[in-house]
């Protein structure tokens, strides 16, 4: 895919050469885990203390919430990648790309891949922060390569899905405010109709049902399952496979949509 490497490098350099964007991007994950983990720490005691059934057997709320915070960090960072496409159009940069001998889909994929790279850096910060916080993250039976693979794969796939969706929307939008309006309309419902931040047992019945079909829940629960349980039973492996397969199918569909729509639809 001609031009993908240099364009991805360009997008990543725009991030780390902007001091405000870099600092906020690196600090924000720490606040997510510290503030949410502390604010709802009492949930661990609702099931009688210790490894509460309310938080699915996690030793504390920070351990429970880690999967959700990783997922939401990926979701929110990925959503805003479409804004860069709009600004490239308004500043005339997109026009120069379109007359260059590169595939148009490379323009969109470069923004998606650079966002995923930023998200993975934030993931590392989040895990380190969760480990050093008082009454912080505790892995069950260590953390194996399989667990790492599940965690990284879930974060990458959910990030790719939403980065693709919002870049495809940005292809047809010329005003940043329009995209911000769509972001604000979608991000909170996606968060609160998922299992990312709260245990299913604390949700209303209709909300718990809706959350089952939310890909944010699939990513958060996949990470949560390996972090809390360590070695998985047969039924847990089966459920994990369903969640990961769902994310994989969505990611593949979005790869194809992003390629064909950007090749045919992207313009100044």
Secondary structure, DSSP 8 states (H G I E B T S, - for coil): -TTHHHHHHHHHHHHHTSHHHHHHHHHHHHHHHHHHHHHTGGGGGTTSSSS-TTTTT-SSHHHHHHHHHHHHHHHHHHHTHHHHHHHHHHHTHHHHHHHSSS-HHHHHHHHHHHHHHHHHHHHHHHHHHHHHSTT----TT---HHHHHHHHHHHHHHHHHHHHHHHHHHHT---HHHHHHHHHHHHHHHHHTSSSSS-GGGS-HHHHHHHTT-HHHHHHHHHHHHHHHSS--HHHHHHHHHHHHHHHHHHHHHHHHHHHHHHHH---
